[in-house]
């Protein structure tokens, strides 16, 4: 540990900057966990645990085992090696006690799948007879259907295991007894809806009741969110039940070239013999992996923590839950890089003042899980393809209205001679590539400079963040769009350090329904409303800055227009704002991403000067749950949003935005067309000018907020 800190100090001293780039250090002492003397599991497995893991058993394992044997869903709080090993232990115990059963482990990405496969096999090899374990993305993928524990991702589960359920995977599904979900906190917003519907689809294929379990990082409100995802009560263990090692958090200010600084830090630790893992976002991952090349496994990059001595997070936009996971990953040192993103200046000032209250160190809130109709429509047709749907199932899921619309559009039809059984139509293939944040549509495909695919992104960002020369990640930059192909839905990115952009837009908002209204808990008590709106948004230009050059305003050759309907909250401001280009409210979007399980691009801001309403809108059509959460919790966001605006007011790119946000936030704090539900996965051409969705039957008007569809108990 100490030599890694010494290396960090040495790099800071050699930086040649007027102020040290090492902003703050905070040591987190080890946690001992709550040990238990005995765990009632198979004796051979007990001995295997001692040989493979070398630690005693802990209370979290006992609580989870008891819940599993009562068929109560359980979640072990933690994301480190011991959390993963505990999942493997409980799974192997069930499989040894039920020799014909199979189990499924869902993980966030392919890197995590290979990690779980490797670690589970270490434990399983000490047990005889051996239990076959396979990851669908690994070397054993061809023989995976014969394994008893399958490790896969949600997109692979959708497009392969479920699609081919009656062929290669028939025996596996028939004997399925347990579904585990690692890192449950990664399923928020639209992703939570995908997980909920896929759990329903999986449950229909098993011949017996399916038990549920998983792991979760320390977040706020996991029990309520998990109940809405699964329709069942969960037993969530305490974060103190498992031990965790000593680690140190470092906050590091970049000099304007984040990629170069990342690699410089990594190379210094590698030279000392320490392994390094880089945690980044989907837009920068391809560029980082290309730069890494082959370094004998000592240096890796991914979207989430992997075992390493040092974890380097390339920006605060990876989120608080990922930071919590990194701090509990077993790493001796975790470094968070700050640069010139919206919010970074405020985070730096807060770290210098009191790192204990730093926003990224607070448990992130899990916003309400609501089932997006587009997501439900996609999975309903898939479910009917896998096994005929029955009316009693549809009623249990509270999806009758969506089924009626799908039938009207010929995506579902009643089985001839039966009034209660539904089969899929033949218009389109519902087994599209699944991006967890896309609301039932084909994703955008991200390409690197060599035009190799590096990942996907949800298309809701296309209207404001995706245009030629736009900088990604949004409001931070580092990557630049050098080509956009609307026919194939691909976006080519190239690294361009110091390049940042912010879109200039025109917005028209029509309030469709107002579900609730209240006063903000401030002296002047402005009114806050929550409801459903129709948004017409046109991105016509953008502000651009590269390095410390003057800011320029560039006009798009062809404006990008999109129209969608979603949930929103809105505040009626007491005085009008002098704002152009819709440079308002983004400080709130940045604050939301620091306080909740959300990304900055999940929220869209808009201001209507005629009504003096400021809107915070769910970015995905028909909502992602953020607006509902904001209606209850917006007071927790506004002070942080003001700090973000305050410390960005000297940034030339963000200065107009910051001063506008300071204006209306100070007033509050100081004084105190219809979206069609056509099947969105139908093949479609992605035009530069996004057309208005075709009209169709609108959901019935509601005086009350929309009820969440809760899946039936399994």
Helices and strands as residue ranges (DSSP letters): H 2-13, E 22-28, E 35-36, H 43-52, E 57-58, H 59-69, E 73-77, H 81-97, E 102-107, H 110-124, E 133-135, G 141-146, E 149-153, H 154-156, I 157-161, H 170-174, E 176-181, G 184-186, H 190-205, E 211-216, E 219-220, H 222-230, E 234-236, G 239-241, E 247-253, H 258-271, E 276-279, H 285-292, E 299-302, E 310-313, G 316-318, H 320-327, E 333-338, H 344-353, G 355-357, G 359-361, E 364-365, H 373-386, E 389-390, H 391-397, H 400-408, E 412-414, E 421-424, E 444-447, E 453-457, G 459-461, H 462-465, E 471-472, E 478-485, E 490-496, E 499-519, E 527-546, E 552-572, H 586-595, G 600-602, E 603-608, E 613-618, H 626-648, H 655-670
